[in-house]
Amino acid sequence: MSCCGPNRRQLLGLVAAAAAMPLLGSNPARAQAGSPIVTDLEVVTITERSAVLTWTTLGPDANPVATDSEVWLGPADGRTQRQVCGDSEPTAYHYAEVDGLEPGRGYRFEARSAGVPATPSPAALTLLANTPESQGMFTTLTPPPGRLLRTLALSNDIHYGEEVSGIISGELPPGVRQLPGLPPYPEVMLTALLDDLRRPDRGVDQLIAAGDLTAEATPDQVRGVHDHLLAWGAQGRDWFACRGNHDRPHLGADYASCSPYLDHFDCWGDSFGTRQQLGEYEVGELRLLGLDTTELDNSGGTMDRQQLDRLRTVLRADPDRPTLVFGHHPVTTQSGRSNVAGPGFILDAANSAELQSLYASTPGVFLHHSGHTHRNLRTQPDVPIPVEFLEVAACKEYPGGYARVRLYEGGYMLNFFKTRSPEARQWSTRTRSEYWGRWPDYTLGSAADRNHTVLRDFSGLTAA
């Protein structure tokens, strides 16, 4: 058992939570005997002019079967739909992006394969009332006013070097391994992420990675993930990273070639930065601050006095400057109560209170990005401050993606995207089975958690 996973009590709590989740009882669609089962429908992304739908096709034996992909769409206030996407290339892991839509407008839709309409999975959050999947309808977002200034991507939990996904302790829950002959899944998902960000239809200027980039911060793992990122862009200019609990200093001979840290060795620090040191970056007039919230031998989060004092000094020197803060551990009481490992899994209560109090006197802070829980979720701050506390789902497994933040003069729009290479779509679908098949209910998040607009004054920022 890793020192940085939930303990036995937390594992038992997770088992109980999984057992308590209701099976919502959708019947996957099948037109006739022998036709594919078309299931796992998700409206993952909704922007102002586009939407991304994903689904899976299975054979009668419940194994993946490759078929065609179609999306039919029409105005929500109309009665007719027309085909807007069609791909005859067979796949079992369907990804369809519809564009050319109007901002702030409702649309009815249907995804199909082999002529069979896609339905949500039997136990998914997507079956709850008023979701796009259950209603067959979504409404595009309305963008903030003003010019588009800059586009950022928020990512976390790559776990480079990991070999089994979804295990907490021993062999529980049953984990998922990569299929024989395929590249290691963390490399598949990281490669898909970096490729996606450079595509013109995503147009990302900078990447922010909030921790757990490695599985256990061995020299090879640190070197591997660092090399991938350097091939994508320059550290401290194109991408920014902070440490997660998996990236902590370690004990043992396997780490002895790295710089000593107390009685540990800090391989992460040799490439990415000293432990418990604040990362301070400027992207034009935008300020990015990276927190190291890791404990030395524990999965929970903390910040030492020196780092907190430095953060206070930096923020108070220019309190109105637009600022995005990122750190691996979530902050709010709501996050502590709602994650399956409990309050001890997030930033400790004293640090959390001090951090939020500091934000209350620093009106420029608008978003705090975290990872660690592997889920998409916005939580409420414990004090009335206009800061979004956002947890972003893991890159390395279902739903397998990142959040894109587009900054406008009058605010920002945030959208979660799954990575879309064929290999990434296959792995993401396979890892839906983690945690006794209940992983999507916990990690996908609501459509509003994944897609929303926030109005803020960013008129002082210049375009990228």
C-alpha positions in Angstrom: 0.0 0.0 0.0 1.3 3.5 -0.9 1.7 5.8 2.0 -0.2 8.4 0.1 -3.4 6.5 -0.5 -6.5 6.3 1.7 -6.1 4.1 4.8 -8.1 1.0 5.6 -10.9 2.9 7.3 -11.3 5.1 4.2 -11.2 2.1 1.9 -14.0 0.5 3.8 -15.9 3.8 3.6 -15.4 3.8 -0.2 -16.8 0.2 -0.4 -19.8 1.3 1.6 -20.3 4.4 -0.5 -20.2 2.4 -3.7 -22.7 -0.1 -2.4 -25.0 2.7 -1.4 -25.1 4.3 -4.8 -28.4 3.6 -6.5 -28.5 1.8 -9.8 -30.7 4.1 -11.9 -31.9 1.4 -14.3 -31.5 2.6 -17.8 -31.8 0.0 -20.5 -29.1 0.3 -23.2 -30.7 0.8 -26.6 -30.7 -2.1 -29.1 -32.8 -1.9 -32.2 -33.2 -5.7 -32.7 -31.5 -8.9 -31.8 -27.9 -8.9 -32.9 -27.6 -5.1 -33.2 -25.0 -3.3 -31.0 -25.7 -1.9 -27.6 -25.3 1.8 -27.8 -24.6 3.2 -24.4 -22.5 5.5 -22.1 -23.8 8.6 -23.8 -22.3 11.8 -22.3 -22.6 15.4 -23.4 -19.1 16.2 -22.1 -18.5 19.7 -23.4 -20.8 22.6 -24.1 -19.3 25.8 -25.3 -20.9 28.8 -26.9 -20.8 27.4 -30.4 -20.1 23.7 -30.0 -20.8 20.5 -28.1 -18.8 17.2 -27.7 -20.7 13.9 -27.3 -19.2 10.6 -26.5 -20.6 7.1 -26.3 -19.7 3.4 -26.6 -20.9 0.5 -28.8 -20.9 -3.1 -27.4 -21.8 -6.4 -28.9 -24.2 -9.0 -27.5 -21.4 -10.3 -25.3 -20.8 -6.8 -23.9 -17.4 -6.5 -25.6 -16.6 -3.4 -27.6 -17.8 -3.5 -31.3 -16.8 -1.0 -33.9 -19.7 0.8 -35.7 -20.4 4.2 -37.4 -21.2 7.5 -35.6 -24.0 10.0 -36.2 -25.4 13.0 -34.4 -28.7 14.5 -35.3 -29.6 18.0 -34.1 -32.3 20.6 -34.2 -33.5 23.7 -32.3 -35.1 22.9 -28.9 -38.2 24.8 -29.9 -38.5 23.0 -33.3 -39.8 19.5 -34.3 -37.2 18.5 -36.8 -33.6 17.4 -36.6 -30.9 17.1 -39.2 -27.7 15.1 -39.3 -24.8 17.4 -38.3 -22.1 14.8 -37.8 -21.4 11.5 -39.5 -18.4 9.3 -39.5 -18.4 6.0 -41.4 -15.0 4.9 -40.0 -15.9 2.2 -37.5 -15.0 2.6 -33.8 -16.4 1.4 -30.5 -15.3 4.6 -28.7 -17.3 7.4 -30.3 -16.3 11.1 -30.1 -18.4 13.6 -32.0 -17.9 17.4 -32.0 -20.8 19.5 -33.3 -19.9 23.1 -34.1 -21.5 26.1 -35.8 -24.1 26.5 -33.1 -25.5 29.8 -31.7 -24.6 31.1 -28.3 -27.3 30.8 -25.6 -29.6 28.6 -27.6 -31.2 25.3 -26.8 -30.8 22.2 -29.0 -32.4 18.8 -29.2 -30.0 16.0 -30.2 -29.7 12.3 -30.8 -26.5 10.3 -31.1 -26.7 7.0 -33.1 -24.6 4.1 -34.2 -25.9 1.5 -36.6 -29.2 3.3 -36.6 -29.6 2.7 -32.8 -30.0 5.8 -30.5 -27.4 6.1 -27.8 -28.5 6.0 -24.1 -26.7 6.9 -20.9 -25.0 4.1 -18.9 -27.2 2.2 -16.3 -25.7 3.8 -13.2 -24.5 7.2 -14.5 -25.0 10.7 -13.1 -26.1 11.5 -16.7 -29.5 9.7 -16.0 -30.5 12.2 -13.2 -33.4 14.5 -14.0 -32.6 17.7 -16.0 -29.3 16.5 -17.5 -28.6 16.9 -21.2 -28.4 13.1 -21.6 -31.8 12.3 -19.9 -33.6 15.2 -21.7 -31.9 14.9 -25.1 -31.3 18.6 -25.0 -28.6 21.1 -24.1 -28.2 24.9 -24.1 -25.0 26.5 -25.4 -23.2 28.9 -23.2 -23.1 32.7 -23.6 -19.6 34.0 -23.7 -18.4 36.9 -21.5 -18.3 40.3 -23.2 -15.2 41.7 -24.9 -12.3 40.3 -26.8 -10.7 36.9 -26.2 -7.4 37.5 -24.4 -5.8 34.2 -23.5 -6.5 30.5 -23.4 -5.2 28.3 -20.6 -5.5 24.5 -19.9 -5.8 23.1 -16.4 -4.7 19.5 -15.9 -3.5 17.2 -13.2 -3.0 13.6 -12.1 -1.0 12.1 -14.9 0.7 9.4 -12.7 3.5 8.9 -15.2 4.9 5.4 -14.6 1.8 3.9 -13.0 1.0 0.4 -14.2 -2.4 -0.4 -12.6 -5.2 2.2 -12.5 -7.8 2.3 -9.7 -6.2 0.3 -6.9 -6.3 1.8 -3.4 -4.9 -1.0 -1.1 -3.6 -4.4 -2.0 -5.8 -5.6 -4.8 -8.8 -3.6 -4.0 -10.7 -2.3 -5.7 -10.0 -4.4 -8.9 -7.6 -2.3 -11.0 -7.3 -1.9 -14.8 -4.2 -2.6 -16.7 -3.2 -1.6 -20.2 -3.9 -4.2 -23.0 -0.8 -6.2 -24.0 1.2 -4.6 -26.8 -0.1 -1.0 -26.2 2.0 1.8 -24.8 1.7 2.5 -21.0 -1.5 4.3 -20.4 0.0 7.4 -18.6 2.1 8.0 -21.7 -1.0 7.5 -24.0 -3.0 10.0 -22.0 -0.2 12.6 -21.6 0.6 12.4 -25.3 -3.1 12.8 -26.2 -3.3 15.8 -23.8 -0.3 17.6 -25.3 -1.4 16.9 -28.8 -4.9 18.2 -28.1 -3.8 21.5 -26.7 -1.8 22.5 -29.8 -4.7 21.8 -32.2 -6.2 25.0 -33.7 -9.7 24.2 -32.4 -8.4 24.3 -28.8 -5.8 27.0 -29.2 -4.2 26.8 -25.8 -1.5 29.3 -25.0 -0.3 27.9 -21.6 -0.7 24.6 -19.6 -1.1 24.5 -15.8 -0.5 21.1 -14.2 -1.6 20.8 -10.6 0.4 17.9 -9.3 0.7 14.1 -9.3 2.5 14.2 -12.6 4.3 11.0 -11.6 3.3 7.7 -10.0 6.0 7.7 -7.3 8.6 10.3 -8.4 11.3 7.8 -9.3 14.2 9.3 -11.3 12.9 7.7 -14.5 9.3 8.8 -14.0 10.4 12.4 -13.3 12.7 12.5 -16.3 10.0 10.9 -18.5 7.2 13.4 -17.7 9.6 16.3 -17.7 10.9 15.4 -21.2 7.4 15.2 -22.6 6.5 18.6 -21.2 9.8 20.1 -22.5 9.1 18.8 -26.0 5.8 20.6 -25.8 7.0 24.0 -24.6 9.3 25.9 -22.3 9.0 25.4 -18.5 7.9 28.6 -16.8 6.7 30.2 -20.1 4.5 27.6 -21.9 3.7 25.3 -19.0 3.7 25.5 -15.2 3.6 22.7 -12.7 3.3 22.2 -8.9 3.9 19.1 -6.8 1.3 16.5 -5.8 1.5 13.9 -3.0 2.8 11.3 -5.5 5.6 13.6 -6.4 6.8 13.9 -2.8 10.4 13.1 -1.7 10.9 9.4 -1.1 13.0 7.0 1.0 15.1 4.2 -0.3 17.9 3.2 -2.6 15.9 3.7 -5.8 15.9 7.4 -5.1 19.5 7.8 -3.8 20.8 9.4 -7.0 18.5 12.4 -6.4 19.1 15.4 -4.1 18.7 14.7 -0.4 15.8 16.3 1.5 16.1 15.6 5.2 16.3 11.8 5.3 14.5 11.5 1.9 15.5 12.1 -1.7 13.7 14.6 -3.9 13.8 13.6 -7.5 10.9 15.8 -8.4 12.7 18.8 -6.9 15.7 18.3 -9.2 13.7 19.0 -12.3 10.6 21.0 -11.1 11.5 23.0 -7.9 12.1 22.9 -4.2 9.6 21.4 -1.9 7.2 23.9 -0.1 8.4 26.7 -2.3 5.8 29.0 -3.9 5.9 29.1 -7.7 5.6 32.7 -9.0 4.9 33.3 -12.7 3.7 36.2 -14.9 2.0 35.7 -18.2 1.6 39.3 -19.4 -0.5 41.0 -16.7 -1.9 37.7 -15.5 -0.3 36.3 -12.4 0.0 32.5 -11.8 0.9 31.2 -8.4 1.7 27.5 -7.8 1.4 26.1 -4.3 3.3 23.0 -3.0 0.6 21.6 -0.6 2.3 18.2 0.0 3.1 16.5 3.3 6.3 14.5 3.4 4.8 11.0 4.0 1.0 11.4 3.8 -1.8 11.9 1.3 -3.2 15.0 3.0 -2.2 18.6 2.3 -0.3 21.3 4.2 1.7 24.5 3.6 4.6 25.6 5.8 4.8 29.0 7.3 7.5 30.2 5.0 5.5 29.4 1.9 2.3 31.0 3.4 4.1 34.1 4.3 5.6 34.4 0.9 2.2 34.0 -0.7 0.8 36.7 1.6 3.6 39.1 0.6 3.1 38.5 -3.1 -0.6 38.9 -3.1 -0.6 42.0 -0.9 2.0 43.7 -3.0 -0.6 43.8 -5.9 -4.0 42.7 -4.5 -6.0 43.7 -7.6 -3.9 41.9 -10.2 -5.8 39.1 -11.9 -4.5 35.9 -10.3 -5.0 32.2 -10.8 -3.7 30.0 -8.0 -3.1 26.2 -8.4 -2.2 23.5 -5.9 -2.7 19.8 -5.8 -5.0 19.6 -2.7 -8.5 21.0 -2.7 -9.3 23.6 -0.1 -12.9 24.0 1.0 -14.9 22.2 3.7 -17.4 21.1 1.0 -14.6 19.3 -0.8 -13.4 17.6 2.4 -16.9 16.3 3.2 -17.8 15.2 -0.3 -14.6 13.3 -1.4 -14.6 9.6 -0.7 -11.4 9.7 1.5 -12.8 12.4 3.8 -11.5 15.7 5.2 -8.0 14.4 5.9 -7.5 14.0 2.1 -7.5 17.8 1.4 -5.6 20.8 2.6 -5.6 21.0 6.4 -8.2 23.1 8.1 -5.9 25.8 9.5 -4.2 26.4 6.1 -7.5 26.4 4.3 -8.9 29.0 6.6 -5.8 31.2 6.3 -5.8 30.8 2.5 -9.4 31.8 2.1 -9.0 34.8 4.5 -6.0 35.9 2.4 -8.2 35.7 -0.8 -10.8 37.8 0.9 -8.3 40.7 1.0 -7.0 40.0 -2.5 -9.8 40.8 -5.0 -7.6 39.8 -8.0 -7.7 36.1 -7.2 -10.5 34.6 -9.3 -9.8 30.9 -9.6 -8.1 28.2 -7.4 -7.4 25.0 -9.4 -6.9 21.7 -7.7 -6.5 18.0 -8.6 -6.1 15.0 -6.2 -9.8 13.8 -6.1 -9.8 12.9 -9.8 -13.2 14.5 -10.3 -14.8 17.6 -11.9 -16.4 19.7 -9.2 -16.9 23.3 -8.2 -17.2 23.8 -4.4 -18.4 26.7 -2.3 -15.8 28.7 -0.3 -16.2 28.7 3.4 -16.3 32.6 3.4 -18.1 34.8 1.0 -15.4 35.5 -1.6 -15.7 35.6 -5.4 -13.2 32.9 -6.0 -14.0 29.7 -7.9 -12.6 26.6 -6.2 -12.3 24.0 -9.0 -11.3 20.3 -9.0 -10.4 19.0 -12.4 -10.7 15.3 -13.3 -7.6 13.2 -13.8 -5.7 13.1 -17.1 -4.7 9.5 -16.7 -8.0 7.7 -16.5 -11.8 8.2 -17.1 -13.0 10.8 -17.9 -9.4 11.5 -19.1 -9.1 15.2 -20.0 -8.5 18.8 -19.0 -10.3 22.1 -18.4 -9.9 24.9 -20.9 -10.2 28.4 -19.6 -10.7 31.2 -22.1 -10.1 34.7 -20.6 -12.2 37.6 -22.1 -12.2 41.2 -21.2 -15.4 40.6 -19.3 -14.8 37.2 -17.7 -13.9 33.7 -18.5 -15.5 30.5 -19.9 -14.5 27.1 -18.6 -15.0 23.8 -20.5 -13.9 20.3 -19.7 -12.7 18.3 -22.8 -11.8 14.6 -23.0 -8.7 13.8 -24.9 -9.6 12.4 -28.3 -6.8 10.2 -29.8 -8.1 6.7 -30.5 -5.8 5.2 -27.9 -6.9 7.7 -25.2 -10.6 7.1 -26.0 -10.2 3.4 -25.6 -8.3 3.7 -22.3 -10.8 6.2 -20.9 -13.7 3.9 -21.7 -12.0 0.9 -20.2 -11.4 2.7 -16.9 -15.1 3.5 -16.5 -15.1 0.2 -14.7 -12.9 1.4 -11.8 -14.3 1.3 -8.3 -16.9 -1.4 -9.0 -18.2 0.5 -12.1 -19.2 3.6 -10.0 -16.3 5.8 -11.1 -18.3 7.9 -13.6 -20.8 8.8 -10.9 -18.0 10.3 -8.8 -15.7 11.8 -11.4 -17.6 13.1 -14.4 -19.3 16.0 -12.5 -22.4 17.8 -13.6 -22.7 19.6 -16.9 -22.5 22.9 -15.0 -19.3 21.8 -13.1 -17.7 21.0 -16.5 -19.0 24.0 -18.5 -19.7 27.5 -17.2 -19.2 31.2 -17.7 -18.0 33.6 -15.0 -18.2 37.4 -15.4 -15.1 39.3 -14.1 -13.3 42.5 -15.1 -10.2 41.5 -17.0 -10.0 44.7 -19.1 -6.5 45.3 -17.7 -5.1 42.2 -19.4 -3.6 42.2 -22.9 -4.2 39.6 -25.6 -1.8 36.8 -25.9 
